[in-house]
Amino acid sequence: MSMKRKLYFLVVGAVALLFSSCGSSKKFVYLQDMEMGQGYPYDTKYEAVVHANDRLDITVSSKSPELAVPFNANGGSFQVGVNGAITESGGGKKGYRVDTNGEIDFPILGKLHVEGLKVSEVTALIRNRIIEGKYIKDPLVSLEFLNFKYSVLGAVGTTGTFSVEGDRITLLEAIAKAGDVTQRGRVNRVAVIREEDGQRVLYQHDLRSKDLFESPCFYLQQNDIVYVEPRYRKQDREDKGWKVITGILSFVTATCSVIWAIK
């Protein structure tokens, strides 16, 4: 076999290997329809919504600290800052659990229905009730989630239930924390199952599309379930076929290289 013919086989094998590699990885490019320099709006004013079984850390502060103390009687001890802000100290935070009726039992104010409300709506509700009762003229109310969590299932690196510090995490961040989508995952079939009005609602997403930014599930809610659909058997066989072809081409290319070097 002439040297030109050997060189021809070597080049053909390398090109075929290159195209086979590109064909098998193209499906895993996220947000591939985005354009450089183009702006894509998303909800910058997102707020988490309160659900049943949430545990909320609610703190009331005032310029007259002694007036706010009764509203923070949910266990633990408190420290009063020079600006009247009250912070909890000593022991873990217990918070207020939202019961199955969507209510919390708040000191002085009694039962408050908070399920379905955003964070700002809950703090406004408590603040207005305190002012209406003439307990404090200008109270400051803050709220944090103590048990914000979501689950990731399917074709990801690590499945399970994950906790969030605070109440803000995007779908892409959640998948990244779970070890990203595996080679067996379908990036165009990523579902978010959400609790809405006592029902489970499924939202389907394509991670290759910029439309993800407009999804109501771009930011996850408490107890959301993210499911990355795995590929079916037919697609698995196609993947195995690509691997076999790639292996054969690699072997042929290596063999030609050795023969060429020896001759």
SVG drawing of the C-alpha trace seen along z (x, -y; Angstrom):
<svg xmlns="http://www.w3.org/2000/svg" viewBox="-58 -55 67 57">
<polyline fill="none" stroke="black" stroke-width="0.4" points="0.0,0.0 1.4,-3.4 2.1,-6.1 -0.5,-8.4 -3.2,-5.7 -2.3,-5.2 -2.5,-8.9 -5.9,-9.0 -7.3,-6.3 -5.8,-8.1 -7.5,-11.5 -10.8,-9.8 -10.8,-8.0 -10.0,-11.2 -12.7,-13.2 -15.3,-10.5 -14.4,-10.4 -14.7,-14.1 -18.2,-14.2 -19.4,-11.3 -18.3,-13.0 -20.0,-16.3 -23.3,-14.5 -23.6,-12.8 -22.9,-15.8 -25.0,-18.4 -28.1,-17.6 -26.5,-18.7 -25.9,-22.4 -28.0,-24.5 -29.8,-27.7 -28.4,-27.2 -30.8,-29.7 -29.4,-32.6 -27.5,-35.3 -24.4,-37.1 -25.1,-40.5 -28.9,-40.1 -30.8,-40.8 -33.3,-38.3 -35.6,-39.6 -36.6,-37.6 -38.6,-38.3 -36.2,-40.3 -39.0,-40.9 -39.6,-37.2 -40.8,-36.3 -41.4,-32.9 -45.0,-31.9 -45.9,-30.4 -47.2,-26.8 -48.7,-24.5 -46.0,-22.9 -43.6,-25.7 -41.6,-26.9 -41.2,-30.6 -38.9,-32.7 -40.7,-36.0 -39.2,-38.9 -40.9,-42.1 -38.7,-45.1 -39.5,-48.6 -37.8,-51.8 -39.2,-51.0 -37.8,-47.5 -39.9,-46.6 -43.0,-46.9 -41.8,-44.3 -40.8,-41.6 -44.3,-40.1 -44.5,-39.5 -41.3,-37.5 -42.3,-35.0 -41.8,-31.9 -39.0,-30.5 -35.4,-31.3 -33.9,-34.5 -33.4,-37.9 -31.0,-40.7 -32.0,-44.3 -29.7,-46.5 -29.1,-50.2 -31.4,-50.8 -34.2,-48.8 -33.7,-45.8 -34.4,-42.5 -32.3,-39.4 -32.7,-35.9 -29.8,-34.4 -29.1,-31.1 -30.5,-27.8 -31.9,-27.0 -34.7,-28.9 -38.1,-27.2 -40.2,-29.5 -43.9,-29.3 -45.2,-26.3 -47.9,-26.8 -50.6,-24.2 -52.8,-22.3 -55.3,-25.1 -52.6,-27.5 -52.5,-29.4 -49.9,-30.3 -50.5,-31.1 -48.8,-34.4 -48.3,-36.0 -51.0,-38.6 -52.5,-38.6 -53.7,-35.0 -54.5,-32.9 -53.3,-34.4 -53.9,-32.8 -50.7,-33.0 -50.8,-30.1 -50.6,-31.4 -49.2,-34.8 -45.8,-36.1 -43.2,-37.1 -44.0,-40.8 -47.7,-40.1 -47.2,-38.2 -45.0,-40.9 -47.5,-43.6 -50.3,-41.5 -48.6,-41.3 -47.4,-44.9 -50.9,-46.2 -52.5,-44.1 -50.0,-45.4 -50.7,-49.0 -54.5,-48.5 -54.4,-47.1 -52.3,-50.2 -49.6,-47.9 -46.7,-49.6 -46.9,-52.7 -44.3,-51.8 -43.2,-48.1 -40.6,-46.5 -41.4,-42.9 -38.9,-40.4 -39.5,-36.9 -37.2,-34.0 -37.9,-30.4 -36.3,-27.8 -37.1,-24.7 -37.1,-25.7 -36.4,-22.5 -37.0,-20.9 -36.3,-17.5 -34.5,-16.4 -35.1,-13.0 -34.3,-11.2 -31.2,-11.4 -29.0,-13.7 -25.7,-13.1 -27.2,-13.0 -30.9,-12.6 -32.4,-13.6 -34.0,-16.4 -32.0,-19.6 -32.3,-22.5 -31.8,-26.2 -30.5,-29.0 -33.2,-31.6 -35.9,-31.2 -34.4,-31.9 -33.0,-29.3 -33.4,-28.9 -34.1,-25.7 -30.6,-25.7 -29.0,-26.2 -31.0,-23.3 -29.9,-21.0 -26.3,-22.1 -26.5,-21.3 -27.8,-17.8 -24.7,-17.1 -26.0,-18.3 -28.0,-16.3 -26.2,-13.0 -25.6,-11.7 -28.8,-9.6 -30.9,-12.7 -33.2,-14.5 -32.5,-18.2 -35.7,-18.9 -37.9,-17.0 -37.3,-18.5 -40.4,-18.7 -41.2,-20.7 -44.1,-19.3 -45.6,-22.1 -48.3,-22.3 -51.0,-24.8 -54.4,-25.2 -54.3,-21.7 -53.3,-20.1 -50.1,-18.9 -49.4,-20.8 -46.7,-19.7 -44.6,-22.2 -42.4,-20.9 -39.2,-22.6 -36.5,-22.5 -33.2,-23.5 -31.9,-24.2 -34.3,-27.1 -34.2,-30.7 -37.9,-30.3 -36.8,-28.9 -36.4,-32.5 -40.1,-33.1 -41.3,-29.9 -43.2,-30.3 -40.7,-27.7 -37.5,-29.5 -37.5,-30.2 -38.4,-27.1 -41.0,-27.1 -41.0,-25.3 -41.5,-21.5 -41.1,-21.6 -40.1,-18.3 -37.7,-18.5 -37.7,-15.4 -35.2,-15.0 -36.6,-12.4 -34.1,-9.6 -33.8,-8.5 -35.8,-5.5 -34.3,-2.2 -34.2,-3.1 -32.1,-6.1 -29.9,-4.1 -29.2,-1.7 -28.4,-4.7 -26.0,-6.0 -24.4,-2.5 -24.1,-2.4 -22.3,-5.8 -19.9,-4.5 -19.2,-1.3 -18.6,-3.3 -16.4,-5.7 -14.4,-2.9 -13.9,-1.2 -12.8,-4.4 -10.4,-5.1 -8.9,-1.6 -8.6,-1.9 -7.0,-5.4 -4.5,-4.2 -3.7,-1.1 -3.1,-3.1 -0.9,-5.5 1.2,-2.6 1.5,-1.0 2.4,-4.4 5.1,-5.0 6.6,-1.5 6.7,-1.5"/>
</svg>
